[in-house]
Amino acid sequence: KDLWDTSVKYDISFVPDSPYFYDFLTAEELLRFYGRLFGLGGSLLNKRIDDLLELVGMSHARGRRLREYSRGMFQRVGIAQALVNDPKVLLLDEPTSGLDPIAQREVRDVILKLREQGKTVLLCSHHLSDVERISDRVAILNRGRLERIGKLNDLLASERVEIIAEGLSEEAGRKVVELAAEANLAAGRVVAYDTRQDVIQAIVDTVRGANARLVSVIPQRQTLEDLFVRIVQQEEKVEASA
């Protein structure tokens, strides 16, 4: 569509970190008010209100005034309000901020339901565990700069491999420690980490050559928090050396 075509706004909705509504209204009255602003009415609006309150798990509180709601309930009604116009894209700013664990899960469940319905949800959050549970694609911003963007699984894929072996002689154990980028050796048991394929193979060969037991060789999957912290620390090192 044309850049100045305002009709595109009907396809986009936004829920801020702390949404504000007239708190003397009930949830049903709130949705009816915003529905009428979008030109909805009659049985279509009634069904829309019923469906949205069911979606966000607030049917039981539809007749209560918003001033009586908890923050989690308020957040879910905010999402329902943003969906009145049936947008294609929903922008959420810190939707689980300040919520207790149960309320956080309830909001996450609503977001996952929206994804199943084919909605595009753009989530901005510092709660990286929530982002990791919900998102298909992730963009990482640091001080206003886009550092990474891509599919979550691709971003979290790691070349780091964990090698665990037992029954090593003292000599074989020392050799593994010397080879690996990181290793812990105790009582003939070693846990080693490395990303270099030739070194990983050399460690495995050392274990087998010593007739020790190779317990496991497992590629490590980093968390989104691990990735974010590593990116920030790398930037700090670059700035410090500049």
ZIHURA-V236009 format. One record per residue. N is the residue number from 1. RES is the residue in one letter. SS is DSSP state (H for helix, E for strand, - for the rest). PHI is phi in radians with two decimals (* if undefined). OMEGA is omega in radians with two decimals (* if undefined). Layout:
# ZIHURA-V236009
((N;RES;SS;PHI;OMEGA) (N;RES;SS;PHI;OMEGA))
This chain:
# ZIHURA-V236009
((1;K;-;*;3.10) (2;D;-;-1.10;-3.09) (3;L;-;-0.98;-3.06) (4;W;-;-1.70;3.13) (5;D;-;-1.36;-3.06) (6;T;H;-1.25;-3.14) (7;S;H;-1.12;3.13) (8;V;H;-1.11;-3.13) (9;K;H;-1.13;3.11) (10;Y;H;-1.20;-3.11) (11;D;H;-1.67;-3.06) (12;I;E;-2.25;3.03) (13;S;E;-2.34;-3.05) (14;F;E;-2.41;3.04) (15;V;E;-2.08;-3.13) (16;P;-;-1.28;3.14) (17;D;-;-0.98;3.14) (18;S;-;-2.22;-3.12) (19;P;-;-1.12;3.11) (20;Y;-;-2.08;3.06) (21;F;-;-2.34;3.04) (22;Y;-;-1.16;-2.98) (23;D;-;-1.37;3.05) (24;F;-;-1.48;3.10) (25;L;-;-1.47;2.95) (26;T;E;-1.53;3.12) (27;A;H;-1.06;-3.14) (28;E;H;-1.12;3.13) (29;E;H;-1.13;3.13) (30;L;H;-1.09;-3.12) (31;L;H;-1.16;3.11) (32;R;H;-1.17;3.12) (33;F;H;-1.05;-3.11) (34;Y;H;-1.26;3.08) (35;G;H;-1.08;3.12) (36;R;H;-1.17;3.08) (37;L;H;-1.07;3.11) (38;F;-;-1.62;3.07) (39;G;-;1.46;3.12) (40;L;-;-1.55;3.11) (41;G;-;-2.99;3.06) (42;G;H;1.08;-3.08) (43;S;H;-1.15;3.13) (44;L;H;-1.10;3.13) (45;L;H;-1.21;3.12) (46;N;H;-1.03;3.13) (47;K;H;-1.16;3.14) (48;R;H;-1.08;3.13) (49;I;H;-1.10;3.13) (50;D;H;-1.04;-3.09) (51;D;H;-1.13;-3.09) (52;L;H;-1.22;3.12) (53;L;H;-1.14;3.07) (54;E;H;-1.19;-3.12) (55;L;H;-1.03;-3.07) (56;V;-;-1.63;3.08) (57;G;-;1.22;-3.09) (58;M;-;-2.13;3.14) (59;S;H;-1.04;-3.08) (60;H;H;-1.19;-3.07) (61;A;H;-2.01;-3.05) (62;R;-;-1.12;-3.10) (63;G;-;-1.70;3.13) (64;R;-;-1.54;3.12) (65;R;E;-1.26;-3.06) (66;L;H;-1.08;-3.13) (67;R;H;-1.14;3.13) (68;E;H;-1.63;-3.05) (69;Y;-;-1.44;2.95) (70;S;-;-1.34;3.13) (71;R;H;-1.09;3.13) (72;G;H;-1.12;3.10) (73;M;H;-1.13;3.14) (74;F;H;-1.08;-3.13) (75;Q;H;-1.14;-3.13) (76;R;H;-1.20;3.07) (77;V;H;-1.15;3.08) (78;G;H;-1.06;3.10) (79;I;H;-1.17;3.11) (80;A;H;-1.05;3.13) (81;Q;H;-1.06;-3.12) (82;A;H;-1.22;-3.11) (83;L;-;-1.73;-3.10) (84;V;-;-0.97;-3.10) (85;N;-;-1.51;3.13) (86;D;-;0.91;-3.08) (87;P;-;-1.27;3.05) (88;K;-;-1.47;-3.09) (89;V;E;-2.19;3.12) (90;L;E;-2.14;3.12) (91;L;E;-1.77;-3.13) (92;L;E;-2.11;3.13) (93;D;E;-1.83;3.11) (94;E;-;0.84;-3.04) (95;P;-;-1.17;-3.13) (96;T;-;-1.89;-3.12) (97;S;-;-1.14;3.08) (98;G;-;1.35;-3.12) (99;L;-;-1.67;3.05) (100;D;-;-1.30;-3.05) (101;P;H;-0.96;-3.13) (102;I;H;-1.18;3.13) (103;A;H;-1.13;3.09) (104;Q;H;-1.05;3.14) (105;R;H;-1.12;-3.13) (106;E;H;-1.09;3.13) (107;V;H;-1.19;3.09) (108;R;H;-1.04;-3.14) (109;D;H;-1.09;3.10) (110;V;H;-1.10;-3.13) (111;I;H;-1.09;3.12) (112;L;H;-1.14;3.08) (113;K;H;-1.11;3.12) (114;L;H;-1.12;3.11) (115;R;H;-1.11;3.12) (116;E;H;-1.11;3.12) (117;Q;-;-1.40;3.12) (118;G;-;1.62;3.10) (119;K;-;-1.29;2.98) (120;T;E;-1.63;-3.11) (121;V;E;-1.96;3.07) (122;L;E;-1.77;-3.01) (123;L;E;-1.90;3.05) (124;C;E;-1.89;-3.05) (125;S;-;-2.73;2.97) (126;H;-;-1.67;3.09) (127;H;-;-1.50;-2.98) (128;L;H;-1.18;3.09) (129;S;H;-1.16;3.07) (130;D;H;-1.15;3.13) (131;V;H;-1.03;-3.11) (132;E;H;-1.16;3.14) (133;R;H;-1.28;-2.94) (134;I;H;-1.75;-2.82) (135;S;-;-1.50;2.98) (136;D;-;-1.62;3.13) (137;R;E;-2.20;-3.06) (138;V;E;-2.38;2.98) (139;A;E;-2.11;-3.13) (140;I;E;-1.91;3.11) (141;L;E;-1.90;3.07) (142;N;E;-2.37;-3.12) (143;R;-;0.96;3.08) (144;G;-;1.45;3.14) (145;R;E;-1.82;3.07) (146;L;E;-1.40;-3.07) (147;E;E;-1.67;-3.13) (148;R;E;-2.55;3.01) (149;I;E;-2.69;3.13) (150;G;E;2.81;3.08) (151;K;E;-1.16;-3.06) (152;L;H;-0.99;-3.10) (153;N;H;-1.09;3.12) (154;D;H;-1.19;-3.12) (155;L;H;-1.19;-3.07) (156;L;H;-1.58;3.10) (157;A;-;-1.08;-3.09) (158;S;-;-2.27;3.09) (159;E;-;-1.52;-3.10) (160;R;-;-1.25;-3.11) (161;V;E;-2.11;3.07) (162;E;E;-1.74;3.13) (163;I;E;-2.12;3.11) (164;I;E;-2.07;3.13) (165;A;E;-2.44;-3.13) (166;E;E;-2.30;3.10) (167;G;-;1.32;-3.13) (168;L;-;-1.42;3.00) (169;S;-;-1.26;-3.14) (170;E;H;-1.06;-3.13) (171;E;H;-1.16;-3.14) (172;A;H;-1.14;3.11) (173;G;H;-1.08;3.12) (174;R;H;-1.11;-3.13) (175;K;H;-1.14;3.11) (176;V;H;-1.09;3.13) (177;V;H;-1.07;3.12) (178;E;H;-1.19;-3.11) (179;L;H;-1.29;-2.96) (180;A;-;-1.33;3.05) (181;A;-;-1.19;3.12) (182;E;E;-2.62;-3.12) (183;A;E;-2.73;3.05) (184;N;E;-2.17;-3.09) (185;L;E;-2.11;3.10) (186;A;E;-2.72;3.06) (187;A;-;0.91;3.08) (188;G;-;1.35;3.11) (189;R;E;-1.97;-3.11) (190;V;E;-2.21;2.99) (191;V;E;-2.10;-3.04) (192;A;E;-2.10;3.13) (193;Y;E;-2.32;3.05) (194;D;E;-2.87;3.12) (195;T;-;-1.94;-3.06) (196;R;-;-1.47;-3.06) (197;Q;H;-1.09;-3.14) (198;D;H;-1.17;3.11) (199;V;H;-1.23;3.11) (200;I;H;-1.02;3.12) (201;Q;H;-1.14;3.13) (202;A;H;-1.13;3.10) (203;I;H;-1.15;3.12) (204;V;H;-1.07;3.13) (205;D;H;-1.11;3.12) (206;T;H;-1.11;3.13) (207;V;H;-1.10;-3.13) (208;R;H;-1.18;3.14) (209;G;H;-1.14;3.13) (210;A;-;-1.60;-3.11) (211;N;-;0.97;3.08) (212;A;-;-1.60;-3.10) (213;R;E;-1.69;3.07) (214;L;E;-1.50;-3.04) (215;V;E;-1.32;-3.10) (216;S;E;-2.84;2.99) (217;V;E;-2.33;-2.95) (218;I;E;-2.23;3.00) (219;P;E;-1.11;-3.11) (220;Q;-;-1.62;3.06) (221;R;-;-1.86;-3.14) (222;Q;-;-1.37;3.06) (223;T;-;-1.56;3.10) (224;L;H;-1.12;3.09) (225;E;H;-1.12;3.09) (226;D;H;-0.99;-3.11) (227;L;H;-1.12;-3.12) (228;F;H;-1.08;-3.13) (229;V;H;-1.09;-3.14) (230;R;H;-1.11;3.13) (231;I;H;-1.10;-3.12) (232;V;H;-1.12;-3.14) (233;Q;H;-1.13;3.10) (234;Q;H;-1.10;3.12) (235;E;H;-1.12;3.14) (236;E;H;-1.13;3.11) (237;K;H;-1.15;3.13) (238;V;H;-1.10;-3.13) (239;E;H;-1.17;-3.13) (240;A;H;-1.19;-3.11) (241;S;H;-1.52;-3.09) (242;A;-;-1.32;*))
